[in-house]
Amino acid sequence: QIQLVESGGGLVQPGGSLTLECAASGKLLANIIAMRWYRQAPGKSREWLAAMTSGGNTAHAQAVRGRFFISRDISRNTVYLEMRNLNVEDTATYYCNADDVIWGQGTQVTVSY
């Protein structure tokens, strides 16, 4: 059974950067078809942000392309979401997902002065 634990969220000022981590256990990343990052802001539906396949191919949503970057460390079985030039609209709870089935508990990102 795959388990995902997100971390790295917090309070950051507009224009700042943050890197989220998603540690996977129970299955190696190389055997997970796709890892994805989503976010959900209050009152809004969950929004897909980025994906990485087991082979390392990546895709990013148009809304965050050029500011958000998905990566992984196979040795740590961890997926990352590097976020740059954050703005207040990026405030949300961020989730990682494995194979569209398993979700982490989420980590809160707040962008504010």
Beta strands, then each sheet from edge to edge (+ up, - down):
strand 1: 3-7
strand 2: 10-12
strand 3: 18-25
strand 4: 34-40
strand 5: 47-53
strand 6: 58-60
strand 7: 68-73
strand 8: 78-83
strand 9: 92-98
strand 10: 102-103
strand 11: 107-111
sheet 1: 1+ 3- 8+ 7-
sheet 2: 2+ 11+ 9- 4+ 5- 6+
sheet 3: 2+ 11+ 9- 10+
end
